[in-house]
């Protein structure tokens, strides 16, 4: 079950939302959602049952089903379709056209809706930049390892000529340095600490460049920081809206001044 905290400009009340989807192999799904008003304690719920079809001659899927909401206390029937075009090779930039028609027993005329949405997904969005003054090591983005300066490389080559060197001696030197710093910790603990630092350098530092003063500037990328930006147009209501989603946070707004924010728990 998915739960979230929701707050909008219309109600101006904090609500606890929960939703769950039960799907079958034959493209039949049951969506159940409920909301709890934290101010008045009012609970509202809605359930939607739909069947999805994939017509080959249309090129998009069609949903046919019915839904019931406790607030309206009526059953609504509807048909919904969606067509998606990928504008980039990786599929992160896409254009969607959504249309929906709903009918109810209270209204003879159906309610129609048509939207055109442009969305962009960005993975690992957060970038933190740090600077190191006077650093003797630079970062090589191609192989994900620290690149030594010319003097250090010359020393490594001299060690290799004498029958020593290589990555094993480099690791030994690093282990000795950790032993001097860490004091009386065991060799296994120092080895694990070195492995952790090595993985941290390879994981976080992905690019580096030097400014005019010769200072090394490293770019640190925080993983699992995804961002999705969506801009849409409601064709029938002539309303432009936008949505920004960053991991658990979602902010939606439109040109008429209404907004909605939610946080997934």
C-alpha positions, 0 to 999 in steps of 0.5 A, a space after each residue: 500500500 502506498 501512503 502520502 501526506 497531501 496539502 492543496 490550496 483549495 482545502 488548505 488541510 493536511 490529508 493522509 492519503 492511501 492507495 492500492 492497486 490489484 492487477 491480474 494477468 488479463 489486464 484487469 485492475 482494481 484501484 482503491 484509494 482513501 483520504 483522511 482529513 486530519 482537521 475534521 476526521 472525515 474519511 473519503 474513499 473511491 474505487 475504480 475497476 477498469 479493463 485495458 485493451 491494446 488495439 493494434 490498428 490504433 497504436 495506443 491502449 484504451 481503458 474501459 471501466 467504472 468508478 465509485 466515490 463516497 463524496 459524490 455517492 454515484 457510479 461513473 462509467 468512462 473510457 480513457 485512452 493514451 498515446 505516447 511519443 518518445 522524443 529522445 532515444 533513451 525515452 526520457 523525453 516524451 510527449 503524451 496525449 490523454 483523453 477521457 470521457 465519463 458518464 453518470 446516472 445523474 448527468 445525461 451529457 458526458 464529461 470530456 477531458 483532453 490533455 497534452 503533456 511534455 515530460 522530461 526525466 532526469 536521473 541522479 539530478 543533484 550535483 555537488 561541487 567541491 574544490 581542493 586547493 593544492 591537491 597532488 592528485 587529479 581524478 580520471 573520469 574514464 576509468 573512475 580512479 585517481 590519476 597521479 601527477 607527473 612526479 608521482 608517476 615517475 616515482 612509480 615507474 622507478 619502483 617498477 624498474 627495481 622490481 617493485 610497484 604496481 597496484 599491490 604496492 600502491 595498496 600496501 602504501 595506502 594500508 601503511 598510511 591508514 595504519 599510522 593514522 588509525 593507530 592500533 586497529 587490526 590489518 583487516 579493519 584497516 583493509 576494510 576502511 581502505 576498500 570503503 574509501 576506494 569505493 566512495 571515491 569511485 562512486 561519488 567523484 565522476 568528473 573533475 576540472 582545473 580552474 585558472 589558478 590550478 585548483 582542482 574542482 571535483 563534482 560530486 553526484 548524489 545517487 538516487 536523486 531523480 527528477 521529473 518535470 512535466 508541462 501540460 495543456 488542458 485543451 478543453 478547459 484552456 489551462 496550462 499546468 506543470 508538475 515537478 517530482 523529486 523522489 518523494 516530493 511532488 508539486 503541481 500547479 497551474 496558471 489559475 493559481 491553484 497548487 498541490 503538494 504531496 510527500 510519499 511516505 
